[in-house]
Amino acid sequence: MPKQSTRHSYKSRRERNTETGKKARLILIFAAIITVLMILRNWREHYAWLKTYFYDF
């Protein structure tokens, strides 16, 4: 049985998928936080838009 190279760290598909999932989840969390902060920053504009289009409901 050949010896595995010590230079490279080979990962299984499962390990690569879990690592990619963690990175994707982290990116989505930060994107959601930035979106919420942008909405809170311009809340008057968003409120005016909602009031204009959905006032009669």
N, C-alpha and C positions, 0 to 999 in steps of 0.2 A: 504494500500500500504506500503510495507516494506521500511525501511530507508536504504539508500545506506551507505556502510561502509566508514568511514572517513580515514581508514588506506590505502586503495587502491584507486588509481586513474584509474578508468575504462575508456578505450577509445573505441570509435566505430571503425569499420573497416576502415571507411574513414579517420579518424584521424591517425590511424596506417599506412595506405598506404601513406598519405602525408608525414608523418615523415620519413618513409623508403625511399620515393622518394627523399626527400631533402638530406638524408645521401648518397644515391647512386649517386646523381648528384655531390655532393661535392667530393666523392671519384674519380669519373670519371674525374672531372676537374683537381684534383691534379695529377692523373695518366697521363693525357695529358700534363700537364706542365712538369712533370718529364721526359716524353718521348721526348719532344721538347728540353729540356735542355741536355739530353744525346746525342741527335743527334747533337746539336750545339757544344757539347764538343768534339766529334769525327768527325767533319765535313770533315776533310781531308780524313779520311778513307772512309767515305760514298761517297765523291766526286770521289775518285779514283775507287771505285767499280762501280759507275754509269758510269764513263768515260770508264772503261774497257768493260762493257757489253753493253752499249748503245751508243758508240761512232759513229758507222756507220749509225745511224738513221738520 
